[in-house]
Amino acid sequence: MNNKIKIERAINGLTQEQLADLVSVTRQTINAIELKKFVPSTVLALKICKVFNKRVDEVFILEEEDL
């Protein structure tokens, strides 16, 4: 699953640590999601999108190989 978290963080002026604090996870979790090493739960994905005021499909992209 691809994502635009790094881009959205930059637009919103947030570090990985700040985003992690806002959604109650570790910085390492945010890093792993950005690097596509970890797929977040639905709840975590929704929390991240709420911080950015974006829809899930604007931040997370389901790739063909994910199907």
Secondary structure, 3 states (H helix, E strand, C coil): CEECHHHHHHHHCCCHHHHHHHHCCCHHHHHHHHCCCCCCCHHHHHHHHHHHCCCHHHHEECCHHHC
